[in-house]
């Protein structure tokens, strides 16, 4: 079993860890130190160092009564009575208890070598004066994890022969994680031992969320089947923003025009998350800059549940020192959601960092929320191609791939073509995995006097090493109409075990 885990561990989609990441993130946000404005988990990955099973045993049903009760309660809450009864009676169940342990492989101290172990990348957004919205990235490496887990697996006659698995932890496992800052320059305003204790306590609290009598259920069938057909974007709509100009900004620089000037630019973000989503160009030496730029920000259910504010921050660009804040404007997105479908011109007085403080200048801009249009039933088709010869009509081989459809909404998406009334939309691209990368060793080795023999250069594809400090770090570039729109770097150098999981959105306004 441990050999099997070692083979498949690096192939597992890290998206499976997202529920755990969301739980840890919620706990951190609720208990973050005062100096931290917000905490976000930018990445979570299981690495290539696999978990080890120490012991296993099968359990009778009466040993997992709390799991059975939790499954029954969850089915009643999320399904209608008939469907819940069918789900409970369908298939057979296998119960198992396993003791597990995880120990990090000693690394060379570099981030790439540490990424072979289970890890997270945290971003602390500092909220103190002078560092408003400044991200402080921290690399968290899981070094020890020891515990016991109980599983209840539902088996079915149809492939992949497994439907759902419900698991619970027997007590709170022993967890230890180490933290490493990812900034080389600047003052470390965070006490790293304090942050390390904070992260360890948050991970421990997250484990307690899954300890008995609590449990969690995952759809194993969907994970095993996979679904490369992404049927709909998770966004509810877009926030469309036009930045026109600013008037009467404060002087931030001694150089420039007579009496000093400013080199302003604007960041668009959501205030609680703090991550810039769009940045305008820098206009040099101008206290009344004109941008006339347009941007669109994706609106997701998480932003609405967090009661987010749209944040527009004006900064003065400096070459040799940190950029200075010129002012900001905030607007609750709830107001815009109540009146969708049109743009609203705004003339906003600039605010300071302190609550109810003001700064010189005004911002002229427009904003509006535009939700996704509903699918029109009259456009629905049977999914069959009409331009095929009669002999091939009705053959599923020539139909478009529809993936795994689990509800009526996904069925409508797969059978309804794009609405001609709405020619624009959201491009969603997911790069799941990179395998079988090839590296050409065109130099070979010169040998040395310690017994190392000369090694000739190898053609591409003959390098058998999958990981190592001498291998390059791979990355993906996405080009749209010959323009770079996204770059993702993998921390783990290697070939078959290199993963690049990311999502990004490209938008085009309707003409």
GIZI-V322482 format. One record per backbone hydrogen bond with DSSP energy under -1.0 kcal/mol. NH is the residue of the N-H (numbers start at 1). CO is the residue of the C=O. If there is no record, write none. Layout:
nh={NH	NH}
co={CO	CO}
This chain:
nh={5	6	7	8	9	11	16	17	18	21	22	23	24	25	26	27	28	29	30	31	36	37	38	40	42	43	45	48	49	52	54	55	57	59	63	64	68	69	70	71	72	73	74	75	76	77	78	79	84	85	86	87	88	89	90	92	94	96	97	98	99	100	101	102	104	114	115	116	117	119	120	121	122	123	124	125	126	127	131	133	134	136	138	139	140	141	142	143	144	145	146	147	149	150	151	152	153	154	155	161	163	165	166	167	168	169	170	171	174	176	178	180	182	189	195	196	197	198	199	200	201	202	203	204	205	206	207	208	210	212	214	216	218	220	221	223	224	225	226	236	237	238	239	240	241	242	243	244	245	246	247	249	252	253	260	261	265	267	268	269	271	274	277	278	280	283	286	291	292	293	295	297	299	304	305	306	307	308	310	311	312	313	314	315	316	317	324	326	327	328	329	331	333	337	338	339	341	344	346	348	350	351	352	357	359	362	363	364	365	366	367	368	370	372	379	380	381	392	393	395	398	399	411	412	413	414	422	427	434	442	445	448	458	462	471	476	478	480	485	486	488	490	495	498}
co={1	2	3	4	5	8	13	14	15	17	18	19	20	21	22	23	24	25	26	27	33	125	125	123	121	121	119	116	116	101	99	99	97	95	60	61	64	65	66	67	68	69	70	71	72	73	74	75	80	81	82	83	84	85	86	155	153	151	57	149	55	147	52	145	143	110	111	113	114	45	140	43	138	40	136	38	134	35	128	126	131	124	122	180	120	178	118	176	176	102	174	100	98	168	96	166	94	164	92	158	154	218	152	216	150	210	148	169	146	144	141	139	137	187	191	192	193	194	195	196	197	198	199	200	201	202	203	204	207	169	211	167	165	218	163	219	220	221	222	299	299	370	297	368	295	366	293	364	364	289	362	287	261	261	257	253	315	313	278	311	309	270	268	268	266	264	262	244	244	243	241	239	237	300	301	302	304	303	331	269	329	267	327	265	324	263	316	314	314	351	312	310	308	333	334	336	369	367	365	363	361	328	357	354	350	247	348	245	346	242	344	240	238	236	376	377	415	389	389	392	395	396	407	408	409	410	419	506	498	440	455	452	441	459	468	488	486	483	478	478	476	474	466	495}
